[in-house]
Amino acid sequence: MNDVAGGVVVGVVDAEELVPVVRAAAWEALAHGGVLRVLHAVEWPLPHGSEEAGTDHVQRAERVIAPFAELVAADFPQVRVVPDIVSGSPAPALIRRSHEVSLVVVGHRGSGGLPRLPLGSVALQVATHAASPVLVIRPGEEPDPGPKRRRVAVAVEVGGVPAEVMDFAMEAAIRRKSDLDVIHAVAPPLLSGAGTTGPALTDHQALRDSAAQALERELAAYRQRWPRMRLCVQEGRPASVLVEASRTAVLLVAGTRGRSGLKRLVLGSVSGEVLHHAHCPVAVVPQAPEDEEHPDEP
């Protein structure tokens, strides 16, 4: 995981529904240096001569952060809370902080100062542009969903299982003592005529078998670190397969990357759909842009 500076940051507003989000952030902070920044964004600058109003804004922000800090102190005494009152909009503030921490935690809706907005605003902006992994929690999600969901799921593709994504998923599974499902989706066969047999279907099965064999080779080293790993090659649209997997997962991990300058626009397809519809927390892990991985290619 990205431990350049360590610590976790969570964006908050004055809303009780964010309690599970803060609890999840505090639990993650235990594995990231024991420091949790609780960030609340205030729209500044204020008009000239508004020093008193500025003081009121700071005091109001402190009142927003205080109950979350008390919650963490009571339930996670090993975690040190750092109040983080920032000027401006919440998404840019959290993105800036992502360069300083190991993990950003946001609520599916309303994190960091904009309550009840749908995904596509704060959470999606942060997940798309953050330098660190981002954990998106739906307010109201139970921090421990019980034995039926004691598994971590991670999405992979054939031809280069990303180390950043697998390392994050492996550590998440190890911390939770959970099984790790490695999921790869294969598009269903496009049959031109009636029936469900013949060369097209046979070739499709060969494609699935080939993908499974290739992924098993790529995952061999990871399996030595955590034997409770299962490769699942499933037929269907990638986003649909992952959303279905999230029904029985305690965490779903997905990577995102894009060529330089494109701001990882791939998030708008598979990972974006998963963020919208997943039934469990989703961790979005940034990968190196393709042209950084292969700098000598034209």
N, C-alpha and C positions, 0 to 999 in steps of 0.2 A: 504494500500500500504506500501511498504518498506520505512520507513522514519527514518532509523537508523542514517544516517548522513545528509540526505536532499540534495536537489539540483539535477540537471540534467546534464548529459554530452552528448555532440554530437561530433561525429567524422567528420572532414572536410578535403577536399583537395582543390586545386585551381581550382574550377569548379563552374560556375554559376548555373549549374543544381542542386546544393545542396541548393540553396536559400530556396525552400519549406521545405527541411529537417531542416534547421536551424530555420526557422519560426515556424515549428511544435514544435521543442525543446524549443524555447523561450516561446511559449504558455503553454507548459506543465510546464515549470519552475515557472510560476505564481502560480501553485498549490503545488510546492515543495520547498518552502522557498525562492523563487525569485532569485535563483543563477543558472547560466548556465555556465558550463565549456565547452569551445570550444577547442577540442583536435585535435592536428595535430602531427602525429608521424614522427620522423626523424630517419633514420638508422644510429645509432652509435654503438660502438665507432669508431672514426676515427683513421687512422694510427698515430703512434707516430710522434710528430712534426707538427701536422696539426691543431694547435690552430686557425690559421687564417681561415682555411677552416671551422672549427667548428663554428666560429663566423658568417661566411657567411650562414651556415645552419640555425642558430638561426634566423638571420635577414630574411632569406627567409621564414621561418616558421611564423615569425611575420607578414610578408606581406600577407601570406595566410589567417591568422586569422583576420587581420584588417578589411577587408570589411564586414565580417560576424558580427564582434563586432559592427561596425557602423550601420549595418542594425538593429540589436537588440536594440541598443541605441535609434534609431529613432522611431521604431515601437512598442517597448516594454520598455518604459523608467523605468518601475518598476523593471525590471530584471537587476541584476548585472552580467556582463560578466567577467569571469575569464579565460584569455588565458592559455592554458595547452599544452605546448610543451614537448613532451616526447621522450625518446630514445627507438628505437626498432621498431618492427612491430605493425601495428595498432590494430589488433585483440587482441593480448595479453594485450596491453595497455588499451584498453576499458574494457576487462574482469577484469583487476586489479581495474580499477576505479569503476566497478560495485559493489564492496564491500564497497564503500565510498559514493555512491549516491542513490537516490530513483529510478532513471530511466536512462537508456541508450537509446539514439536515434541514429539510423544509417540509411543511405540510402540503398535502395535495391541493388544498385551497387556503388562501388567505395568509400565507406565511410572510413575515417581515414587514407588515404594515398595511396590507390591503385585504381586509377580511372578505370571505365568501366569494372571491373571484374564481372562475373555473380554471382548471389547468390550461395552460396556454399563456398565462400571464407570468406571475412570479416563478412558480415551480418550473415551468417549461423553459423560461429564459435562463434560469440558473443551471438547470440540467444540461442545456445546450452549450453554454459558454463557460462553465466553471473549469478551473484548472485542476481541481481535485475531484475525487468521486463525490457524488451527490446522492443522498438517501432521501427518497420521497415517501412520506408517511401520510396515509389517509387519517384525518382526525376521527377519533372513535375506534381506531383499530386497537385491539388488545395487544399489549406488549408480549404476552405469552399465549398464543392461540391453542396450546394444548398438544397432546401427542399425535393427533391426526395430521398436524401440519408441521411436524418436526423434520423438515427437510429444506435445504437450500437448492434453488434451481439456477442454472447459469446457461445462457445462450451462446452457442459457438457456431462457427462455420468451418468447412473443410478448407485446408490449405493455409494453415497458420493460426493455431489457437492462440489468442492474444495473452501474453504473460500477465499484463496488468489486470485483465478481467479475471483470469483463472486464479491469480494470487489473491485477489479480493474475495472471490467466492470460496476458495479453499480456507482462508483464515476465518471467514464468516461461519463456515460449516464446523470447523474445529472448535471455535469459541462456543458454538451452540451444541456441540456434540451431536450434530445432525448428519443425516445422509446428504450426499451431494448428487443431484441429478444434472447431468450434462446433456443439454437438449439441442438437437439439430433438426431442423425442419427440411423436408424434401417436398418439392412441389408435386401435386398429384399428376398422374399421367393424363395427357390430352388425347383421348381416343376419338378418332374421326367417325367411326361407325358404331353400331350397336354391339353389345357384348362386353365382357370383362376379361377376356383371355386373348392370347395371341402374342405376336412378337413385341408389340408396344408395351404390354404389361410385363412381359418377361424382361425386356430391357430396363423397365422402371425398377423392377426388383433388383436387377443387377446393379443399378445406380445406387439404390439404398444400401446394398451389401458393400459396395465399394466405398461409400461414404463412411460406413461403420468401421470398416477395416482401417481406413486412413486415420480416422479420429482415434481409434484405439491405439495406434502407434504414437500419435501426437500426445496422448494423455498418459502414456505409460509412466513417465517420471512423476506426474502428479499423483497417480494412483499409489505410488510408493509412499508418498507423504500422507495420504488419507485414503486408506483402502475402501472406506464406505462410499465409494463413487459408483454411479450407474450411468452408462451411456444410453440415451434414449433418442433413437433416430425415428422421427414420426412424420407421417404424411400430412401435408396441409400448408396453408399460408403461415409464414413464420410468426407473425403477430398473433394469429388465432391460436397457434400451438402454444405460444408462451403464455397468453392470457389464460388458457385452459390449465396449464401447469401451475399457474399462480393460485388456483383454487386449493391446492394441497401443499403449498409452500409457505414457509415462514419468511422467506426473502427470495426475490427474483433479481438476478444480477445480469445486466446487459452492458455491452460496450458501445461506444460511439466514436466515430472518427470521420474526417473528411480531409480533402486536400487543403493546403494552406490557403487562407483567404475565404474559404467557404464556411467557416464557423461550424464545422461538423453538421452540415445540413442533413446528413443521413438520419439524424435524430428525428426528423420530421416524418419518417416513414415507420419503420418497425418499432424502434424504441419509443417514438412519440405515441404510437397507438397503444403500446403496452402501458406507458405511463397513464394514459387516459383510462384504461379499462381493467388493469390488473386488480386482483382481489387480495393482494398482500403488499407489503412495502417493496419498493423497487429501488435498487442501487444502479445508478448510471455511472460507468467508469470510463473516463476519457482514455483514448489510445493515441499513440503518436500518429500524426498525419502520414499518409502513405508516402508522400515525397520526402519525409524525414527518415522513414524507414529505409528507403532506397534512393539516397541522394545522388547516385551516379546515373540513374535512369533518366532519359530525356523527358 
